[in-house]
């Protein structure tokens, strides 16, 4: 099961495991995911290095676009890799899969960025105010995240007991991950100038 977002936004694809779940690993998921939470946290220990939001690089992309009108390929590659790592950890922590998050790429969980032609398709000035324009999106995203966490708790009980993950909850949780990745694409890693939709 997978889902793809809008064409000029960050696209997220996650293969969801609905049936034949490992009930033991589901029950202890909060403990099992802790090492990966520490790992992803290690990327954000220095805010002065320009790392924030799960290790995503904001300042290097902003400065390169503003001064040179270029989005460095190595910053783009790093941000794509970090978005995918965050997606793998989120998918595991939120019970979408029993596959332990790899620190390398996983074909079952992918994040695709829009084509930016090295930054030529991006505004040089808009990144200065995207964070402000994105405030309503962050507020809506937090509401989605809270609902997603409540639904995940319900799914945790059901999946621990039956070994099956409710599809309706899976769809909402996946859509919430997609929403946040689109928001990060617009306001944090700056790979699109198209305002993301408020809907899941």
C-alpha positions in Angstrom: 0.0 0.0 0.0 1.4 3.4 -0.9 0.4 7.0 -1.5 1.8 9.7 -3.7 1.4 13.4 -3.1 1.0 16.3 -5.5 3.4 16.6 -8.5 5.3 19.8 -7.6 5.5 18.8 -3.9 7.6 16.4 -2.0 6.2 12.9 -2.7 6.1 10.2 -0.1 5.6 6.5 -0.7 5.4 4.0 2.1 4.5 0.3 1.8 2.1 -0.4 4.7 1.8 -3.8 6.4 -1.8 -4.3 7.4 -2.0 -8.0 8.2 0.2 -10.7 9.7 1.8 -8.3 12.1 4.4 -9.2 14.7 2.3 -8.5 17.8 5.3 -8.6 20.2 7.3 -6.0 18.3 4.2 -3.9 18.0 3.5 -4.1 21.7 7.1 -3.0 22.5 7.4 -0.5 19.6 8.1 2.5 21.9 11.1 0.8 23.3 12.4 -0.8 20.1 12.4 2.6 18.2 14.3 4.4 20.9 17.8 3.7 19.4 16.7 5.1 16.1 15.3 8.2 17.9 18.7 8.7 19.5 20.4 8.2 16.1 18.2 10.8 14.3 18.6 13.1 17.3 22.4 13.0 16.8 22.0 15.0 13.6 20.3 17.9 15.4 22.6 18.4 18.4 24.2 21.5 16.9 21.7 24.2 15.8 24.7 26.4 14.9 25.6 23.9 12.1 22.3 24.7 10.4 20.6 21.5 11.3 17.1 21.4 12.6 13.8 19.6 12.0 15.1 16.1 12.2 18.5 16.9 10.8 17.3 18.8 7.7 19.7 21.5 6.5 17.9 24.9 6.2 20.5 27.6 6.4 22.9 26.3 3.7 20.0 26.0 1.3 18.6 29.4 2.2 22.0 31.2 1.9 22.9 29.5 -1.4 19.6 30.4 -3.0 19.6 33.9 -1.7 23.2 34.8 -2.6 23.9 32.6 -5.6 20.5 31.4 -6.9 21.7 27.9 -6.6 20.6 24.9 -4.6 23.8 22.8 -3.9 23.4 19.3 -5.0 25.1 17.9 -1.9 22.6 19.8 0.4 19.8 18.5 -1.8 21.0 14.9 -1.5 21.5 15.2 2.2 18.1 16.6 2.8 16.5 13.9 0.7 18.3 11.2 2.6 17.3 12.8 5.9 13.6 13.0 4.9 13.7 9.3 3.9 15.4 8.4 7.2 12.7 10.4 9.1 10.0 8.6 7.1 11.5 5.2 7.9 11.6 5.9 11.6 8.1 7.5 11.6 6.6 4.5 9.7 8.1 2.1 12.2 7.3 4.2 15.3 3.7 4.8 14.1 3.2 1.0 13.4 2.9 1.2 9.6 5.4 -1.5 9.2 7.3 -4.1 11.3 10.5 -3.6 9.3 13.1 -2.0 11.5 14.2 1.3 10.1 17.4 1.0 8.1 20.0 3.7 8.2 20.4 3.2 4.5 17.8 3.7 1.7 14.9 1.3 1.7 12.8 0.8 -1.6 9.7 0.3 0.5 9.8 3.8 1.9 10.8 6.6 -0.5 10.7 10.3 -0.6 10.9 12.1 -4.0 11.7 15.8 -4.4 10.4 18.0 -7.2 12.8 18.8 -10.0 14.4 22.1 -9.2 17.2 22.3 -11.9 19.9 23.2 -9.4 17.7 25.9 -7.9 16.9 27.6 -11.3 13.2 27.0 -10.8 13.2 28.5 -7.3 12.7 32.1 -6.1 15.8 33.7 -4.5 13.7 35.9 -2.2 10.7 33.8 -1.3 12.7 31.5 1.1 13.1 34.5 3.4 9.4 34.5 4.1 8.3 30.9 3.6 8.5 30.2 7.3 6.0 33.0 7.9 3.6 31.8 5.2 3.9 28.3 6.6 2.7 29.2 10.1 -0.9 28.2 9.4 0.3 24.9 7.9 2.4 24.2 11.0 -0.7 24.8 13.1 -2.9 22.5 11.0 0.0 19.9 10.9 0.1 19.8 14.6 -3.6 19.1 14.8 -3.2 16.3 12.3 -0.2 14.9 14.3 -2.2 14.9 17.5 -5.1 13.1 15.9 -2.6 10.7 14.3 -1.0 9.9 17.6 -4.4 9.2 19.2 -5.3 6.9 16.3 -1.9 5.2 16.6 -2.6 4.5 20.2 -5.9 2.9 19.1 -4.2 1.0 16.4 -1.5 -0.1 18.9 -4.2 -1.8 21.0 -5.9 -3.4 18.1 -2.8 -4.6 16.3 -1.2 -5.9 19.6 -4.4 -7.9 20.2 -5.3 -9.1 16.6 -2.1 -8.8 14.5 -4.0 -6.6 12.0 -3.6 -2.8 11.5 -6.8 -1.0 10.7 -6.6 0.3 7.2 -8.6 3.5 7.9 -6.1 4.5 10.6 -3.2 3.6 8.4 -4.5 5.9 5.6 -4.8 8.8 8.0 -1.3 8.3 9.6 0.3 7.9 6.1 -1.4 11.1 4.9 -0.2 13.0 8.0 3.4 11.9 7.2 2.9 13.1 3.6 1.5 16.4 4.9 4.6 17.1 7.0 7.0 16.1 4.3 5.3 18.5 1.9 5.5 21.2 4.6 9.2 20.5 5.2 9.7 20.6 1.4 8.2 24.1 1.2 9.3 25.8 4.5 12.4 23.9 5.7 14.4 22.4 2.8 13.0 24.9 0.3 12.6 22.6 -2.7 9.3 24.1 -4.0 7.7 27.5 -4.2 4.2 26.0 -4.5 2.2 26.4 -1.3 1.2 23.0 0.0 -2.5 22.2 0.5 -4.0 22.2 3.9 -5.8 18.9 3.3 -4.4 15.5 3.8 
